[in-house]
Amino acid sequence: MFILPIRRITSVLAPCVIAGLLTPAAVATAEDAMPGTYYVDCSRASAGTGTSASPLNSLPAVNARVLGPGDRVLFRRGTTCTGQLYLHTSGTAGAPITVGAYGAGDARPRIDAHGNLAAVWLKNASYVHVTDLELSAPGDNTTARRGVWLQAVDSGDLNGVTLERLDIHDVRGVLPSATGGAAGNGKYAGASGGIVVEALGSTTPSAFHGLTIRDNTVRSVDRAGIYLWSNWCRRPDLATFWNNYCTAAWHPHTGLLIENNTLSDVGGDGLVVKSSSDVLVQHNTLDGFNMRAGSVNAGMWTANSDYVTFQYNRSSGGNTTRDGQGYDVDHSTNHVTFQYNVSSHNDGGFFLLCPYGADVPGNVKDFTIRYNLSVDDRARTFQVCGGGLRGGRIHNNTIQLPEVPAGTAHHVVLESATKDGALDVGFRNNIVRTGGTAGTVDWVLDDSSFVVDHNLLYGVPAPARATATLSTAPLLTAPGPGTDDPADYRLGAGSPARGAGTPVTDNGGRDFFGNAIGTPPGIGFHDH
């Protein structure tokens, strides 16, 4: 039975009982607490009341409803609403507000922002579940646009928001290009993209906690795919220049889960976690980033965050050498781990390590890059910006270098531009191999504290500081720049990499394929 909540009914009369019956005021109060379902069919010519037989027919009609715990807003499959869905009230942990779909067929109901800032704008609300919608936000790349825009503005802590099974595409937000626009445009507050999460304000520390973003498709969007920001981000670790953007004390997003999302044809950065702590990013696929921005961008990365883990992700198709790496540990981060990921065919390379300063704020501290696969990542495999790396561990990765034709620019395995003498990093138990490379392969290292030990370098020169290097063929199953299937990079029978590594403390306990790590460990992302 459909029940329409009477949330706008109030009474100055106290509820009372007469002869065992509730007074009208008490009835109104009871109904006020009862959840309801609002049906929406924007193909209807006339507005209804919100029942399944008489659905609402416009987003303004939906936005006028005051939603509460347990309420549902369901859009009819196969229909399109134009405008912006604005959600600004909260559910509860046991009774979230749900926005979803109803009706026959597989087609998701679509919301076309039609000139608005976002197709779905959720502001200062907790316990809201948005699912099974198709979202677009067309534009001319001069004004902000988002598929989903989550905002916390002087709201305090917001909890329990879930975004899942959304198809987000054709979001054309502000986009810098090679011929105009600042490279930093869209990297801080006010970003455009498929899913944009931001905390703003100056009076009440605000953040999202327990946010879940999963099973979504994000395609053909400008500028970012999935992007997290907060101006509540000042702390001693912060790179100095970020004080221009961080205007309030550190109060990070926490307990976030970003998983099973598919991103493609992204104008700028792919998936970015900023000003957050305790975040798990896993099983996401990114194919094609920096497709239109013409500025510095990377695939999946984090900055000014703590305890972030990226695992079981794929990042490919980076379309720039201005950064352009599949993954990035950026400045002011602590305790970040990248494990069990695949990076392939990125113009900029496999990994960017981009701290700022040595003995000043902006260092990258206690980071781990382990048991990953890199195939045909170009320009350079690892690039270090001019800053300090403290307690870094790069171990047990398998790296298939790109083919470098004779007479062309050489490939750099690791390029360090730092001049502060502060690279406390161990590079151990990695396989780096070429495949028919005719050009030159080199290392550019200017810091003696960078340890290169127990690696297998096949067709790759060892830097002068390297110790315990193997140079024989690793005997992988079917390697080559033409395949990024992890199975093709397993250790074959008789591989000299089996059991040839050096023990690494706190190694994660398993290799890329889930095998337990042997004693001693193997070299590369496959242990045995």
Secondary structure, DSSP 4 states (H G I P E B T S, - for coil): ------TT---SSPP-EETTEE-HHHHHHHHHTS--EEEE-TT-SS---SSSSS-B-SHHHHHTS---TT-EEEEETT-EEES-EEE-----SSS-EEEEEESSSSPPPEEE-TTSSEEEEEES--SEEEES-EEEE---SSS--EEEEEEEES--EEE--EEES-EEEEEE----BTTBS-TTTTSSTT--EEEEEEEE-SSS--EEES-EEES-EEEEEESEEEEEEESEEE-TTS-GGGGGT--EE---EEEEEEES-EEEEESS-SEEEESEEEEEEES-EEEEESSS--S-B-SEEEES-EEEEEES-EEEEE--SSB-EEEEEESSEEEEEEES-EEES-TTEEEEEE--BSSSTT-EEEEEEES-EEES--SEEEEE-SB-EEEEEEES-EEEPPP--TTSPPEEEEEE---SS-EEEEEES-EEE-SS--S-EEEE---TT-EEES-EEESSPPPTT-BS-B-S---BSS--TT---GGGGSBPTT-TTTT-S---SS--SB-TTSPBPPSS--SSS---
